[in-house]
Amino acid sequence: QVQLAESGGGLAQPGGSLTLTCAVSGGTSDLDRYTMAWFRSAPGKGREFVAAIEWGTSKTRITNSVKGRFSISRDSAEKTVTLQMNSLKLEDTAVYSCAASRSLWTLQTTTSTYGDWGQGTQVTVSL
């Protein structure tokens, strides 16, 4: 089990950029076994998969709606996962949450795969 804390949310204009960071603490001795992911929840919608990364290999998976605009990376020394969001759109407005999974099935897009979650950070894209 790990603890996750997101930061970096805020207000951006369409076309702008934001960087979200997820700090990982707790049971970090075997992070290579983890998949880390970002999900988002927009008002009136369920939680949606955004991106995931295998900690050990840095292999990634990005949902189609943000492909080419968002990227995910991890820093082993800092024990952080970063979601770089460029060319933001109004529909990117949501609460973004970091999640962690030790499932053997990596880079999964379903919330049930992930056992550890952060509190979330608000991203608002507005004119």
Disulfide bonds with the S-S distance in Angstrom:
Cys22-Cys98 2.12
